[in-house]
Amino acid sequence: MISAVRIVLAAYSASFRVPGFLGYQLTIPVPPLSTIYGLISAAAGRWVLPSEVEWLAYRCEYESKAMDLEAIITVARSNPTEAARLVGRNVLRREFLVMPRLTLYLPPAWGGAFRRPRYHLLLGRTQDVAGVESITPVTLEPVDEGEVGGVLLPLELLTHGQNRVDGWLHNLPLAFTSEPYRQLLGMKIFGVVDARRGPSLVRTPGWLVRDATGGTAVPIYRREWVEEALRGE
């Protein structure tokens, strides 16, 4: 059994951009790990790297998807200390999630940061401001199999045994360095399991946990696995 804190975040909208699309922006229905580390950093008021988080687990649900037109202002600067200058303006179609809810499980020590977050908690872009609905101490039970939805499954889990997951593959960011340089630390191929397409039964010993108060199973990302993925192992 694993002692944890369950943090539920809710917002009117969320946008987790699919990498590589030009001309319009699609969203995936589940945030990448880099967004979760960004949320922890915003709550703590400092940049938090994967090496500082023993483990994390989460799932994301939403009511529907919608499309909007958004003005994109492009700025540039020669170095981080130079004032940004306007270099262009464009209008793009942007897909977003409507009424998203993120259920995040973390070691109990991180609960205090979300009770009094230092910065705004964002589910994607600056307009996707989320609020903390609840913070609850819970116990997570390791399980060998379970129904999952609204989660990301690493590629190796999709090909494990007889798993048949209803999802699609994306190469997603794991983590970034802090401002002002914001360099990508690593990427990983995940299977995106949309919560609105129904749960998928997965058998992955050592990977899944379930909230003892009920609910579907979620994959747990341990620090050792994330650090290996960042090294490309």
DAQUIDA-V162100 format. One record per pair of residues at least 24 apart in sequence whose C-alpha atoms are under 6 Angstrom apart, sorted by the first residue. I is the first residue (numbers start at 1). GAP is how many residues later the second one is. D is the distance in whole Angstrom. If there is no record, write none. Layout:
i & gap & d
I & GAP & D
I & GAP & D
This chain:
i & gap & d
1 & 139 & 6
1 & 140 & 5
2 & 137 & 6
2 & 138 & 5
3 & 136 & 5
4 & 102 & 6
4 & 103 & 5
4 & 104 & 5
4 & 133 & 6
4 & 134 & 5
4 & 135 & 6
5 & 100 & 6
5 & 101 & 5
5 & 103 & 5
5 & 131 & 6
5 & 132 & 4
5 & 133 & 6
6 & 98 & 6
6 & 99 & 5
6 & 129 & 6
6 & 130 & 5
7 & 96 & 6
7 & 97 & 5
7 & 127 & 6
7 & 128 & 5
8 & 94 & 6
8 & 95 & 5
8 & 124 & 6
8 & 125 & 5
8 & 126 & 5
9 & 92 & 6
9 & 93 & 5
9 & 122 & 6
9 & 123 & 5
9 & 124 & 6
10 & 90 & 6
10 & 91 & 4
10 & 120 & 5
10 & 121 & 6
11 & 88 & 6
11 & 89 & 6
11 & 119 & 4
12 & 86 & 6
12 & 87 & 5
13 & 84 & 5
13 & 85 & 5
13 & 86 & 6
13 & 115 & 5
14 & 82 & 6
14 & 83 & 5
14 & 109 & 5
14 & 110 & 6
14 & 114 & 5
15 & 81 & 5
15 & 109 & 5
16 & 108 & 5
24 & 68 & 5
24 & 69 & 5
24 & 70 & 6
25 & 69 & 5
26 & 69 & 5
27 & 68 & 6
27 & 69 & 6
29 & 165 & 6
30 & 30 & 6
33 & 141 & 5
34 & 139 & 6
34 & 140 & 5
34 & 141 & 4
39 & 82 & 6
42 & 77 & 5
43 & 70 & 5
43 & 71 & 5
43 & 74 & 4
43 & 75 & 5
43 & 76 & 6
44 & 69 & 5
45 & 73 & 5
47 & 131 & 6
54 & 169 & 5
55 & 166 & 5
55 & 167 & 4
55 & 168 & 5
56 & 49 & 6
56 & 50 & 5
56 & 164 & 6
56 & 165 & 5
57 & 48 & 5
57 & 163 & 5
58 & 45 & 5
58 & 46 & 4
58 & 47 & 6
59 & 43 & 6
59 & 44 & 5
59 & 91 & 5
59 & 92 & 5
60 & 41 & 6
60 & 42 & 5
60 & 90 & 5
61 & 39 & 6
61 & 40 & 5
61 & 89 & 6
61 & 134 & 6
62 & 37 & 5
62 & 38 & 4
63 & 35 & 6
63 & 36 & 6
64 & 34 & 5
65 & 31 & 6
65 & 32 & 5
65 & 33 & 6
66 & 29 & 6
66 & 30 & 6
67 & 27 & 6
67 & 28 & 4
68 & 25 & 6
68 & 26 & 5
69 & 24 & 5
139 & 73 & 6
140 & 69 & 6
140 & 70 & 5
140 & 71 & 5
140 & 72 & 6
141 & 68 & 5
141 & 69 & 5
142 & 66 & 6
142 & 67 & 4
143 & 65 & 6
143 & 66 & 5
144 & 59 & 6
144 & 60 & 6
144 & 61 & 4
145 & 57 & 5
145 & 58 & 4
145 & 59 & 6
146 & 55 & 6
146 & 56 & 6
146 & 71 & 5
147 & 52 & 5
147 & 53 & 5
147 & 54 & 4
147 & 69 & 6
147 & 70 & 6
148 & 51 & 5
148 & 52 & 5
148 & 68 & 6
148 & 69 & 5
149 & 44 & 6
149 & 45 & 6
149 & 46 & 4
149 & 50 & 5
150 & 43 & 5
150 & 44 & 5
150 & 45 & 4
151 & 42 & 5
152 & 38 & 6
152 & 39 & 6
152 & 40 & 5
153 & 37 & 5
153 & 38 & 5
154 & 36 & 4
155 & 34 & 6
155 & 35 & 5
163 & 39 & 6
165 & 35 & 5
167 & 24 & 6
167 & 25 & 5
167 & 26 & 5
168 & 24 & 5
186 & 44 & 5
